[in-house]
Amino acid sequence: MASGQAIDEPAGRRWRSGIAMAWRWVTAILGGYGFTVAAAMLGARLLPAPDATARVEATGWPMILSFLLYAAIGLWSLHEVRLGRVSAVIWGGAIGMAVLLKLLGVRA
């Protein structure tokens, strides 16, 4: 056996590892964006807003905090070891919040 073969991974494992890393980046960027947008919209929808001026502030604060949330989601998704957990939390959270927003409807 050559010395290089013992160190190198099999070609199949390298290919799957590349797909997993690509999925992790797609989840971090696109899934994190979807999660953040859904969280900001849900926050704006759930904050009390008796009039139009308060509604602007109820929309503004979740939008400001969404920048921090997006950065935190992206860093966590690239740091977490288990790709299944990352995918489930980010994509599941985004879909769950979007469904909840749809069920709540438009604020009257």
MOPAC internal coordinates of N, CA, C and O (Angstrom, degrees):
PM7 1SCF
backbone

  N    0.0000 0     0.00 0     0.00 0    0    0    0
  C    1.4437 1     0.00 0     0.00 0    1    0    0
  C    1.5265 1   107.74 1     0.00 0    2    1    0
  O    1.2310 1   121.46 1   -44.54 1    3    2    1
  N    1.3173 1   114.81 1   135.46 1    3    2    1
  C    1.4594 1   119.44 1   179.06 1    5    3    2
  C    1.5209 1   109.68 1   -75.94 1    6    5    3
  O    1.2310 1   120.75 1   -26.26 1    7    6    5
  N    1.3016 1   116.18 1   153.74 1    7    6    5
  C    1.4634 1   119.44 1  -176.97 1    9    7    6
  C    1.5239 1   111.93 1   -67.25 1   10    9    7
  O    1.2310 1   119.25 1   150.80 1   11   10    9
  N    1.3294 1   119.03 1   -29.20 1   11   10    9
  C    1.4629 1   121.95 1  -179.66 1   13   11   10
  C    1.5218 1   112.68 1   -72.03 1   14   13   11
  O    1.2310 1   119.70 1   151.30 1   15   14   13
  N    1.3206 1   118.17 1   -28.70 1   15   14   13
  C    1.4620 1   121.01 1  -178.44 1   17   15   14
  C    1.5199 1   112.02 1   -69.79 1   18   17   15
  O    1.2310 1   119.69 1   146.36 1   19   18   17
  N    1.2871 1   118.19 1   -33.64 1   19   18   17
  C    1.4570 1   120.67 1  -178.30 1   21   19   18
  C    1.5216 1   111.20 1   -69.04 1   22   21   19
  O    1.2310 1   119.69 1   150.91 1   23   22   21
  N    1.3040 1   118.19 1   -29.09 1   23   22   21
  C    1.4525 1   121.45 1  -177.02 1   25   23   22
  C    1.5231 1   111.34 1   -87.00 1   26   25   23
  O    1.2310 1   120.42 1   139.95 1   27   26   25
  N    1.3300 1   116.80 1   -40.05 1   27   26   25
  C    1.4655 1   120.84 1  -176.05 1   29   27   26
  C    1.5193 1   111.85 1   -69.51 1   30   29   27
  O    1.2310 1   121.62 1   -31.68 1   31   30   29
  N    1.3384 1   114.50 1   148.32 1   31   30   29
  C    1.4587 1   120.49 1   174.71 1   33   31   30
  C    1.5189 1   109.41 1   -79.98 1   34   33   31
  O    1.2310 1   119.90 1   -22.29 1   35   34   33
  N    1.3216 1   117.80 1   157.71 1   35   34   33
  C    1.4605 1   119.04 1   172.58 1   37   35   34
  C    1.5271 1   110.13 1   -63.95 1   38   37   35
  O    1.2310 1   120.89 1   -27.81 1   39   38   37
  N    1.3231 1   115.91 1   152.19 1   39   38   37
  C    1.4716 1   120.74 1  -175.95 1   41   39   38
  C    1.5241 1   111.48 1   -61.78 1   42   41   39
  O    1.2310 1   119.42 1   142.44 1   43   42   41
  N    1.3060 1   118.71 1   -37.56 1   43   42   41
  C    1.4722 1   121.90 1  -179.97 1   45   43   42
  C    1.5145 1   112.28 1   -63.51 1   46   45   43
  O    1.2310 1   120.11 1   140.32 1   47   46   45
  N    1.3069 1   117.40 1   -39.68 1   47   46   45
  C    1.4583 1   120.92 1  -179.50 1   49   47   46
  C    1.5317 1   110.78 1   -69.29 1   50   49   47
  O    1.2310 1   120.39 1   141.85 1   51   50   49
  N    1.3320 1   116.87 1   -38.15 1   51   50   49
  C    1.4546 1   120.39 1   177.14 1   53   51   50
  C    1.5259 1   111.14 1   -63.63 1   54   53   51
  O    1.2310 1   120.02 1   140.34 1   55   54   53
  N    1.3220 1   117.57 1   -39.66 1   55   54   53
  C    1.4586 1   122.50 1   179.95 1   57   55   54
  C    1.5257 1   110.20 1   -64.28 1   58   57   55
  O    1.2310 1   120.24 1   133.18 1   59   58   57
  N    1.3348 1   117.15 1   -46.82 1   59   58   57
  C    1.4609 1   120.61 1   178.39 1   61   59   58
  C    1.5180 1   111.48 1   -65.02 1   62   61   59
  O    1.2310 1   120.29 1   144.77 1   63   62   61
  N    1.3072 1   117.06 1   -35.23 1   63   62   61
  C    1.4579 1   120.84 1   178.05 1   65   63   62
  C    1.5215 1   110.72 1   -65.17 1   66   65   63
  O    1.2310 1   120.22 1   142.03 1   67   66   65
  N    1.3177 1   117.18 1   -37.97 1   67   66   65
  C    1.4591 1   121.15 1   177.19 1   69   67   66
  C    1.5168 1   112.29 1   -65.89 1   70   69   67
  O    1.2310 1   120.33 1   139.04 1   71   70   69
  N    1.3223 1   116.97 1   -40.96 1   71   70   69
  C    1.4711 1   121.26 1   177.39 1   73   71   70
  C    1.5232 1   109.71 1   -64.96 1   74   73   71
  O    1.2310 1   120.28 1   138.63 1   75   74   73
  N    1.3229 1   117.06 1   -41.37 1   75   74   73
  C    1.4650 1   120.73 1   179.36 1   77   75   74
  C    1.5239 1   111.00 1   -63.69 1   78   77   75
  O    1.2310 1   120.02 1   140.04 1   79   78   77
  N    1.3083 1   117.57 1   -39.96 1   79   78   77
  C    1.4665 1   119.99 1   179.12 1   81   79   78
  C    1.5226 1   110.83 1   -68.93 1   82   81   79
  O    1.2310 1   120.22 1   141.58 1   83   82   81
  N    1.3276 1   117.18 1   -38.42 1   83   82   81
  C    1.4654 1   120.16 1   176.84 1   85   83   82
  C    1.5257 1   110.50 1   -63.28 1   86   85   83
  O    1.2310 1   120.34 1   138.05 1   87   86   85
  N    1.3474 1   116.96 1   -41.95 1   87   86   85
  C    1.4678 1   120.12 1   178.10 1   89   87   86
  C    1.5265 1   110.81 1   -64.97 1   90   89   87
  O    1.2310 1   120.26 1   142.73 1   91   90   89
  N    1.3118 1   117.10 1   -37.27 1   91   90   89
  C    1.4614 1   120.80 1   178.35 1   93   91   90
  C    1.5285 1   110.51 1   -62.21 1   94   93   91
  O    1.2310 1   120.14 1   137.84 1   95   94   93
  N    1.3397 1   117.34 1   -42.16 1   95   94   93
  C    1.4661 1   120.77 1   179.08 1   97   95   94
  C    1.5207 1   111.41 1   -69.44 1   98   97   95
  O    1.2310 1   119.81 1   140.45 1   99   98   97
  N    1.3188 1   117.96 1   -39.55 1   99   98   97
  C    1.4738 1   120.90 1   176.69 1  101   99   98
  C    1.5189 1   109.68 1   -62.85 1  102  101   99
  O    1.2310 1   120.57 1   138.01 1  103  102  101
  N    1.3234 1   116.52 1   -41.99 1  103  102  101
  C    1.4560 1   120.49 1   178.29 1  105  103  102
  C    1.5243 1   110.76 1   -65.75 1  106  105  103
  O    1.2310 1   120.03 1   138.61 1  107  106  105
  N    1.3173 1   117.54 1   -41.39 1  107  106  105
  C    1.4680 1   120.39 1  -179.54 1  109  107  106
  C    1.5226 1   111.00 1   -64.98 1  110  109  107
  O    1.2310 1   119.85 1   136.50 1  111  110  109
  N    1.3244 1   117.90 1   -43.50 1  111  110  109
  C    1.4599 1   120.48 1  -174.19 1  113  111  110
  C    1.5294 1   111.46 1   -83.18 1  114  113  111
  O    1.2310 1   120.14 1   120.18 1  115  114  113
  N    1.3257 1   117.33 1   -59.82 1  115  114  113
  C    1.4686 1   120.18 1  -175.59 1  117  115  114
  C    1.5259 1   112.26 1   -77.44 1  118  117  115
  O    1.2310 1   120.66 1   134.85 1  119  118  117
  N    1.3213 1   116.34 1   -45.15 1  119  118  117
  C    1.4559 1   119.36 1   178.54 1  121  119  118
  C    1.5159 1   112.34 1   -66.01 1  122  121  119
  O    1.2310 1   120.74 1   140.49 1  123  122  121
  N    1.3286 1   116.19 1   -39.51 1  123  122  121
  C    1.4607 1   119.80 1   176.46 1  125  123  122
  C    1.5124 1   111.93 1   -63.23 1  126  125  123
  O    1.2310 1   120.55 1   142.43 1  127  126  125
  N    1.3323 1   116.55 1   -37.57 1  127  126  125
  C    1.4656 1   120.51 1   177.02 1  129  127  126
  C    1.5285 1   110.31 1   -65.19 1  130  129  127
  O    1.2310 1   120.39 1   133.73 1  131  130  129
  N    1.3329 1   116.86 1   -46.27 1  131  130  129
  C    1.4626 1   120.18 1   178.45 1  133  131  130
  C    1.5253 1   112.31 1   -61.76 1  134  133  131
  O    1.2310 1   120.63 1   137.66 1  135  134  133
  N    1.3198 1   116.40 1   -42.34 1  135  134  133
  C    1.4632 1   121.32 1   178.20 1  137  135  134
  C    1.5244 1   110.57 1   -61.84 1  138  137  135
  O    1.2310 1   120.68 1   135.41 1  139  138  137
  N    1.3269 1   116.30 1   -44.59 1  139  138  137
  C    1.4602 1   121.09 1  -177.67 1  141  139  138
  C    1.5216 1   111.50 1   -67.48 1  142  141  139
  O    1.2310 1   120.28 1   136.67 1  143  142  141
  N    1.3169 1   117.06 1   -43.33 1  143  142  141
  C    1.4728 1   120.24 1   178.74 1  145  143  142
  C    1.5175 1   110.52 1   -63.06 1  146  145  143
  O    1.2310 1   120.33 1   135.28 1  147  146  145
  N    1.3258 1   116.97 1   -44.72 1  147  146  145
  C    1.4614 1   120.08 1   179.43 1  149  147  146
  C    1.5270 1   111.18 1   -63.98 1  150  149  147
  O    1.2310 1   120.04 1   140.28 1  151  150  149
  N    1.3278 1   117.53 1   -39.72 1  151  150  149
  C    1.4598 1   120.62 1   178.97 1  153  151  150
  C    1.5230 1   111.42 1   -66.32 1  154  153  151
  O    1.2310 1   120.24 1   139.09 1  155  154  153
  N    1.3409 1   117.15 1   -40.91 1  155  154  153
  C    1.4646 1   120.47 1   178.92 1  157  155  154
  C    1.5314 1   110.76 1   -66.20 1  158  157  155
  O    1.2310 1   120.46 1   137.72 1  159  158  157
  N    1.3232 1   116.72 1   -42.28 1  159  158  157
  C    1.4640 1   119.70 1   178.84 1  161  159  158
  C    1.5260 1   111.48 1   -66.06 1  162  161  159
  O    1.2310 1   120.41 1   139.87 1  163  162  161
  N    1.3163 1   116.82 1   -40.13 1  163  162  161
  C    1.4583 1   120.25 1   178.76 1  165  163  162
  C    1.5225 1   110.64 1   -66.74 1  166  165  163
  O    1.2310 1   120.48 1   139.11 1  167  166  165
  N    1.3288 1   116.69 1   -40.89 1  167  166  165
  C    1.4622 1   119.89 1   177.05 1  169  167  166
  C    1.5158 1   111.82 1   -62.06 1  170  169  167
  O    1.2310 1   120.41 1   137.13 1  171  170  169
  N    1.3280 1   116.82 1   -42.87 1  171  170  169
  C    1.4589 1   120.46 1   178.49 1  173  171  170
  C    1.5207 1   111.20 1   -66.41 1  174  173  171
  O    1.2310 1   120.33 1   146.21 1  175  174  173
  N    1.3102 1   116.97 1   -33.79 1  175  174  173
  C    1.4721 1   120.63 1  -179.57 1  177  175  174
  C    1.5263 1   111.90 1   -73.92 1  178  177  175
  O    1.2310 1   120.10 1   144.98 1  179  178  177
  N    1.3124 1   117.42 1   -35.02 1  179  178  177
  C    1.4620 1   120.51 1  -175.00 1  181  179  178
  C    1.5275 1   114.19 1   -87.24 1  182  181  179
  O    1.2310 1   120.14 1   159.44 1  183  182  181
  N    1.3427 1   117.34 1   -20.56 1  183  182  181
  C    1.4603 1   118.47 1   177.74 1  185  183  182
  C    1.5224 1   110.15 1   -69.08 1  186  185  183
  O    1.2310 1   120.13 1   -40.17 1  187  186  185
  N    1.3290 1   117.35 1   139.83 1  187  186  185
  C    1.4649 1   119.15 1  -179.08 1  189  187  186
  C    1.5304 1   111.23 1   -68.76 1  190  189  187
  O    1.2310 1   120.81 1   -43.68 1  191  190  189
  N    1.3380 1   116.05 1   136.32 1  191  190  189
  C    1.4652 1   121.33 1  -179.98 1  193  191  190
  C    1.5290 1   109.01 1  -145.68 1  194  193  191
  O    1.2310 1   120.31 1   -86.27 1  195  194  193
  N    1.3475 1   117.01 1    93.73 1  195  194  193
  C    1.4611 1   119.36 1  -176.82 1  197  195  194
  C    1.5280 1   114.24 1   -72.50 1  198  197  195
  O    1.2310 1   119.87 1   153.60 1  199  198  197
  N    1.3418 1   117.85 1   -26.40 1  199  198  197
  C    1.4685 1   119.46 1  -179.33 1  201  199  198
  C    1.5333 1   109.77 1  -137.83 1  202  201  199
  O    1.2310 1   120.89 1     1.06 1  203  202  201
  N    1.3479 1   115.90 1  -178.94 1  203  202  201
  C    1.4618 1   120.26 1  -175.08 1  205  203  202
  C    1.5229 1   112.46 1   -66.13 1  206  205  203
  O    1.2310 1   119.36 1   143.33 1  207  206  205
  N    1.3217 1   118.82 1   -36.67 1  207  206  205
  C    1.4637 1   121.14 1   179.91 1  209  207  206
  C    1.5239 1   110.81 1   -65.88 1  210  209  207
  O    1.2310 1   120.24 1   136.79 1  211  210  209
  N    1.2972 1   117.14 1   -43.21 1  211  210  209
  C    1.4644 1   120.57 1   178.44 1  213  211  210
  C    1.5260 1   110.59 1   -67.42 1  214  213  211
  O    1.2310 1   119.98 1   149.16 1  215  214  213
  N    1.3202 1   117.64 1   -30.84 1  215  214  213
  C    1.4599 1   121.10 1   178.90 1  217  215  214
  C    1.5307 1   110.86 1   -65.89 1  218  217  215
  O    1.2310 1   120.36 1   144.66 1  219  218  217
  N    1.3306 1   116.92 1   -35.34 1  219  218  217
  C    1.4709 1   120.45 1   177.45 1  221  219  218
  C    1.5228 1   109.78 1   -64.86 1  222  221  219
  O    1.2310 1   120.05 1   135.83 1  223  222  221
  N    1.3167 1   117.51 1   -44.17 1  223  222  221
  C    1.4626 1   120.98 1   178.49 1  225  223  222
  C    1.5197 1   111.51 1   -68.42 1  226  225  223
  O    1.2310 1   120.60 1   144.19 1  227  226  225
  N    1.3283 1   116.45 1   -35.81 1  227  226  225
  C    1.4600 1   119.73 1   178.10 1  229  227  226
  C    1.5260 1   111.01 1   -67.13 1  230  229  227
  O    1.2310 1   119.95 1   156.77 1  231  230  229
  N    1.3063 1   117.70 1   -23.23 1  231  230  229
  C    1.4619 1   121.43 1   175.94 1  233  231  230
  C    1.5189 1   111.11 1   -87.68 1  234  233  231
  O    1.2310 1   120.02 1   144.84 1  235  234  233
  N    1.3139 1   117.57 1   -35.16 1  235  234  233
  C    1.4604 1   121.90 1  -174.99 1  237  235  234
  C    1.5134 1   114.19 1   -68.00 1  238  237  235
  O    1.2310 1   120.13 1   134.02 1  239  238  237
  N    1.3267 1   117.35 1   -45.98 1  239  238  237
  C    1.4628 1   119.28 1  -176.42 1  241  239  238
  C    1.5274 1   113.45 1   -64.10 1  242  241  239
  O    1.2310 1   118.86 1   135.30 1  243  242  241
  N    1.3219 1   119.78 1   -44.70 1  243  242  241
  C    1.4775 1   117.12 1   175.59 1  245  243  242
  C    1.5244 1   113.03 1   -62.50 1  246  245  243
  O    1.2310 1   120.31 1   147.40 1  247  246  245
  N    1.3390 1   117.01 1   -32.60 1  247  246  245
  C    1.4650 1   119.16 1   177.43 1  249  247  246
  C    1.5223 1   111.47 1   -66.57 1  250  249  247
  O    1.2310 1   120.22 1   139.62 1  251  250  249
  N    1.3176 1   117.19 1   -40.38 1  251  250  249
  C    1.4633 1   120.75 1   178.55 1  253  251  250
  C    1.5309 1   110.12 1   -64.98 1  254  253  251
  O    1.2310 1   120.70 1   135.80 1  255  254  253
  N    1.3140 1   116.27 1   -44.20 1  255  254  253
  C    1.4662 1   120.03 1  -179.31 1  257  255  254
  C    1.5277 1   112.47 1   -70.63 1  258  257  255
  O    1.2310 1   120.30 1   159.53 1  259  258  257
  N    1.3319 1   117.03 1   -20.47 1  259  258  257
  C    1.4602 1   119.83 1  -179.17 1  261  259  258
  C    1.5279 1   112.11 1   -64.82 1  262  261  259
  O    1.2310 1   119.59 1   151.80 1  263  262  261
  N    1.3415 1   118.39 1   -28.20 1  263  262  261
  C    1.4664 1   119.95 1   177.61 1  265  263  262
  C    1.5283 1   110.62 1   -64.56 1  266  265  263
  O    1.2310 1   120.47 1   138.32 1  267  266  265
  N    1.3165 1   116.70 1   -41.68 1  267  266  265
  C    1.4653 1   120.16 1   177.10 1  269  267  266
  C    1.5199 1   111.40 1   -67.63 1  270  269  267
  O    1.2310 1   120.79 1   140.22 1  271  270  269
  N    1.3354 1   116.09 1   -39.78 1  271  270  269
  C    1.4637 1   120.05 1   179.72 1  273  271  270
  C    1.5170 1   110.85 1   -64.01 1  274  273  271
  O    1.2310 1   120.03 1   137.50 1  275  274  273
  N    1.3368 1   117.54 1   -42.50 1  275  274  273
  C    1.4695 1   121.00 1   180.00 1  277  275  274
  C    1.5258 1   110.89 1   -62.17 1  278  277  275
  O    1.2310 1   120.23 1   137.47 1  279  278  277
  N    1.3208 1   117.16 1   -42.53 1  279  278  277
  C    1.4661 1   120.23 1   178.03 1  281  279  278
  C    1.5269 1   110.96 1   -64.89 1  282  281  279
  O    1.2310 1   120.48 1   137.98 1  283  282  281
  N    1.3262 1   116.68 1   -42.02 1  283  282  281
  C    1.4698 1   120.13 1  -179.74 1  285  283  282
  C    1.5283 1   111.52 1   -65.97 1  286  285  283
  O    1.2310 1   120.24 1   137.81 1  287  286  285
  N    1.3248 1   117.15 1   -42.19 1  287  286  285
  C    1.4713 1   120.79 1   178.88 1  289  287  286
  C    1.5298 1   110.11 1   -63.43 1  290  289  287
  O    1.2310 1   120.48 1   136.50 1  291  290  289
  N    1.3338 1   116.69 1   -43.50 1  291  290  289
  C    1.4611 1   119.75 1   179.51 1  293  291  290
  C    1.5155 1   112.61 1   -63.17 1  294  293  291
  O    1.2310 1   120.17 1   135.19 1  295  294  293
  N    1.3133 1   117.29 1   -44.81 1  295  294  293
  C    1.4652 1   120.35 1   179.23 1  297  295  294
  C    1.5199 1   111.59 1   -65.75 1  298  297  295
  O    1.2310 1   120.72 1   137.95 1  299  298  297
  N    1.3294 1   116.24 1   -42.05 1  299  298  297
  C    1.4639 1   118.80 1  -179.78 1  301  299  298
  C    1.5235 1   111.22 1   -65.22 1  302  301  299
  O    1.2310 1   120.39 1   139.01 1  303  302  301
  N    1.3363 1   116.86 1   -40.99 1  303  302  301
  C    1.4654 1   119.09 1  -177.35 1  305  303  302
  C    1.5304 1   111.87 1   -66.37 1  306  305  303
  O    1.2310 1   119.73 1   151.17 1  307  306  305
  N    1.3023 1   118.12 1   -28.83 1  307  306  305
  C    1.4565 1   119.97 1   177.37 1  309  307  306
  C    1.5273 1   112.44 1   -86.87 1  310  309  307
  O    1.2310 1   120.24 1   164.51 1  311  310  309
  N    1.3170 1   117.15 1   -15.49 1  311  310  309
  C    1.4594 1   121.36 1   180.00 1  313  311  310
  C    1.5313 1   112.40 1   -92.61 1  314  313  311
  O    1.2310 1   120.23 1   143.85 1  315  314  313
  N    1.3051 1   117.16 1   -36.15 1  315  314  313
  C    1.4705 1   121.87 1  -176.70 1  317  315  314
  C    1.5319 1   110.27 1   -63.44 1  318  317  315
  O    1.2310 1   120.96 1   -43.37 1  319  318  317
  N    1.3162 1   115.76 1   136.63 1  319  318  317
  C    1.4615 1   120.98 1  -176.18 1  321  319  318
  C    1.5241 1   111.21 1   -75.00 1  322  321  319
  O    1.2310 1   119.76 1   137.70 1  323  322  321
  N    1.3216 1   118.06 1   -42.30 1  323  322  321
  C    1.4696 1   122.28 1  -174.23 1  325  323  322
  C    1.5317 1   111.25 1   -84.02 1  326  325  323
  O    1.2310 1   120.66 1   -67.20 1  327  326  325
  N    1.3080 1   116.35 1   112.80 1  327  326  325
  C    1.4574 1   121.95 1  -179.19 1  329  327  326
  C    1.5200 1   111.01 1   -68.08 1  330  329  327
  O    1.2310 1   119.72 1   146.65 1  331  330  329
  N    1.3113 1   118.14 1   -33.35 1  331  330  329
  C    1.4602 1   121.15 1   178.19 1  333  331  330
  C    1.5177 1   112.11 1   -63.07 1  334  333  331
  O    1.2310 1   120.61 1   139.24 1  335  334  333
  N    1.3118 1   116.44 1   -40.76 1  335  334  333
  C    1.4629 1   120.29 1   178.16 1  337  335  334
  C    1.5288 1   110.63 1   -65.82 1  338  337  335
  O    1.2310 1   120.54 1   136.84 1  339  338  337
  N    1.3177 1   116.58 1   -43.16 1  339  338  337
  C    1.4664 1   121.17 1   179.34 1  341  339  338
  C    1.5200 1   110.08 1   -59.89 1  342  341  339
  O    1.2310 1   120.53 1   130.97 1  343  342  341
  N    1.3219 1   116.59 1   -49.03 1  343  342  341
  C    1.4664 1   121.02 1  -179.20 1  345  343  342
  C    1.5194 1   111.43 1   -62.69 1  346  345  343
  O    1.2310 1   120.19 1   136.02 1  347  346  345
  N    1.3225 1   117.25 1   -43.98 1  347  346  345
  C    1.4577 1   120.59 1  -177.97 1  349  347  346
  C    1.5263 1   111.86 1   -64.83 1  350  349  347
  O    1.2310 1   120.14 1   136.10 1  351  350  349
  N    1.3118 1   117.34 1   -43.90 1  351  350  349
  C    1.4621 1   120.48 1  -178.15 1  353  351  350
  C    1.5236 1   110.89 1   -68.40 1  354  353  351
  O    1.2310 1   120.13 1   132.29 1  355  354  353
  N    1.3238 1   117.36 1   -47.71 1  355  354  353
  C    1.4641 1   119.95 1  -174.28 1  357  355  354
  C    1.5233 1   110.94 1   -73.14 1  358  357  355
  O    1.2310 1   119.80 1   124.60 1  359  358  357
  N    1.3296 1   117.98 1   -55.40 1  359  358  357
  C    1.4630 1   119.81 1  -177.81 1  361  359  358
  C    1.5215 1   111.32 1   -69.62 1  362  361  359
  O    1.2310 1   120.01 1   139.36 1  363  362  361
  N    1.3249 1   117.59 1   -40.64 1  363  362  361
  C    1.4683 1   120.33 1   178.12 1  365  363  362
  C    1.5187 1   112.35 1   -64.91 1  366  365  363
  O    1.2310 1   120.72 1   139.45 1  367  366  365
  N    1.3289 1   116.23 1   -40.55 1  367  366  365
  C    1.4586 1   119.90 1   177.90 1  369  367  366
  C    1.5092 1   112.20 1   -65.39 1  370  369  367
  O    1.2310 1   120.31 1   137.79 1  371  370  369
  N    1.3323 1   117.00 1   -42.21 1  371  370  369
  C    1.4660 1   120.76 1   179.23 1  373  371  370
  C    1.5242 1   111.28 1   -63.86 1  374  373  371
  O    1.2310 1   120.62 1   135.17 1  375  374  373
  N    1.3183 1   116.43 1   -44.83 1  375  374  373
  C    1.4682 1   119.90 1   179.95 1  377  375  374
  C    1.5204 1   110.35 1   -68.22 1  378  377  375
  O    1.2310 1   119.94 1   138.25 1  379  378  377
  N    1.3268 1   117.73 1   -41.75 1  379  378  377
  C    1.4644 1   120.81 1   179.43 1  381  379  378
  C    1.5202 1   112.66 1   -62.15 1  382  381  379
  O    1.2310 1   120.56 1   136.20 1  383  382  381
  N    1.3303 1   116.53 1   -43.80 1  383  382  381
  C    1.4689 1   119.25 1   178.56 1  385  383  382
  C    1.5264 1   111.44 1   -68.26 1  386  385  383
  O    1.2310 1   120.04 1   144.49 1  387  386  385
  N    1.3389 1   117.54 1   -35.51 1  387  386  385
  C    1.4635 1   120.33 1   178.04 1  389  387  386
  C    1.5240 1   110.78 1   -65.70 1  390  389  387
  O    1.2310 1   120.05 1   140.11 1  391  390  389
  N    1.3128 1   117.50 1   -39.89 1  391  390  389
  C    1.4671 1   120.98 1   177.16 1  393  391  390
  C    1.5213 1   110.25 1   -65.64 1  394  393  391
  O    1.2310 1   120.22 1   137.69 1  395  394  393
  N    1.3138 1   117.19 1   -42.31 1  395  394  393
  C    1.4597 1   120.66 1   178.58 1  397  395  394
  C    1.5351 1   111.07 1   -63.03 1  398  397  395
  O    1.2310 1   120.18 1   140.47 1  399  398  397
  N    1.3261 1   117.25 1   -39.53 1  399  398  397
  C    1.4658 1   120.83 1   176.22 1  401  399  398
  C    1.5195 1   111.07 1   -63.29 1  402  401  399
  O    1.2310 1   120.59 1   139.54 1  403  402  401
  N    1.3113 1   116.47 1   -40.46 1  403  402  401
  C    1.4676 1   120.36 1   178.95 1  405  403  402
  C    1.5242 1   110.29 1   -64.43 1  406  405  403
  O    1.2310 1   120.50 1   139.78 1  407  406  405
  N    1.3185 1   116.65 1   -40.22 1  407  406  405
  C    1.4669 1   120.25 1   179.14 1  409  407  406
  C    1.5186 1   112.91 1   -69.07 1  410  409  407
  O    1.2310 1   120.23 1   145.52 1  411  410  409
  N    1.3396 1   117.16 1   -34.48 1  411  410  409
  C    1.4679 1   120.81 1   178.78 1  413  411  410
  C    1.5283 1   111.87 1   -70.74 1  414  413  411
  O    1.2310 1   120.12 1   146.38 1  415  414  413
  N    1.3095 1   117.38 1   -33.62 1  415  414  413
  C    1.4581 1   121.44 1   178.92 1  417  415  414
  C    1.5204 1   112.63 1    77.84 1  418  417  415
  O    1.2310 1   121.57 1     7.11 1  419  418  417
  N    1.3162 1   114.60 1  -172.89 1  419  418  417
  C    1.4574 1   121.99 1  -177.97 1  421  419  418
  C    1.5161 1   109.29 1   -79.99 1  422  421  419
  O    1.2310 1   120.77 1   -38.30 1  423  422  421
  N    1.3349 1   116.13 1   141.70 1  423  422  421
  C    1.4613 1   120.62 1   177.78 1  425  423  422
  C    1.5209 1   108.83 1   -72.16 1  426  425  423
  O    1.2310 1   121.18 1   -47.25 1  427  426  425
  N    1.3140 1   115.34 1   132.75 1  427  426  425
  C    1.4806 1   119.66 1  -179.01 1  429  427  426
  C    1.4946 1   111.94 1   -86.42 1  430  429  427
  O    1.2310 1   120.10 1   180.00 1  431  430  429

